[in-house]
């Protein structure tokens, strides 16, 4: 239990459990999600680099911007942790993308980015698909007289859109297979939420008692998810024809065929893992951001009215929004940037150092887990002045959208999010189409929801119902 020589400052260690008991009592006292606890501990130990040991695992947490940026740009920090969360996602033998490393990771990432772009991004067909989804949501809103939990509907829509990128089909909501996929993803995220619930008091538990946080349940669901995805992959293999690159599965299979007989990383198992990674990384992150965007409009009536006035005065009523429209309406772009800053749905990027490294004079041994606190950057007083205030104007200068290096909701460096273009298109079109059609107001006789997230790996807004009133 001796600390390595020149390890970053932090709480004392005990044999076997490391700093766990201290972490537990500290987080209980703070009573906030994990990323806030880490920030408070950095303050308490008066350090930008906090040194911990959780069970057997060395772990450092970093909360300061220039330092985080430096680390994200340094390839030594580009590996992913070896902990049980990594294992949780393993449903096949392929490394996928999120946890792939080295040359294989770069090769696969390049391939996926290029093909996702070719399939749908920036193309009319994707925007058409998004509008189809919005039409269904509008139908659901009207059917329920406007009183609706929009988050649920947005979640289904985003999953369907990712499915379109991956497997090319638009699935009807009552399709037996799709219903099953939704159930599986939902159960999976519930299992994670359960873990989140426990983690709110014992965020460190997951490292030492995986069963207690739903590990086995998730393993079981993985088996079924694997069967589901494999079935679609095999369908694609049967119907594959030369030159059809209309979805990621076909493109990947084309690559598999061209590398047949060689020692290739393009295998069926790898395709399976890539598909799962896209769902896991893309679905909840995107739909929660949208859910938050609508919640912020509910809570900030004045901003909502301004958004609608901007839309009304810039576009005719029957205008079909496309992504490039954002250029005409910088205010709306600023609102969406502020939603992403304020709500930081993925508060922490988790990494691992693949070899010994010196950081700010401290020695960090090989394989130490590194938690980069993105939320602390998006909420840093010295960067934003009044980070606790929801204020879209901070992203405007003379009616032009300003960029900030410190705006890192998608992280930065080579390991950054690959879904950003898709997420941005989704956010923009959903947001403007819904706000043009509806005003969002509180449900009568119900308390106003709060913006406090429910705890978990992803910061989800608490479930809320709002009244969506058709605008004339
Ligand atoms: C608003 C929505 C989203 C947010 C805020 C978000 C944020 C992030 C963040 C913070 C990371 C960690 C990067 C790091 O370790 O430095 C990440 C990774 C990743 N995201 Fe996203 N993401 C979003 C949407 C999506 C979508 C739609 C997809 C795919 C369809 C996606 C796919 C991925 C993948 C595959 C990775 C792992 C990249 C790698 O390890 O190289 N994300 N995302």
Boltz pocket constraint, residues with backbone or C-beta under 6 A from the ligand:
constraints:
  - pocket:
      binder: B
      contacts: [[A, 97], [A, 98], [A, 99], [A, 100], [A, 109], [A, 162], [A, 277], [A, 278], [A, 279], [A, 281], [A, 282], [A, 283], [A, 285], [A, 286], [A, 289], [A, 345], [A, 346], [A, 348], [A, 349], [A, 350], [A, 374], [A, 408], [A, 409], [A, 410], [A, 411], [A, 412], [A, 414], [A, 415], [A, 416], [A, 417], [A, 418], [A, 419], [A, 420], [A, 422], [A, 423]]
      max_distance: 6.0
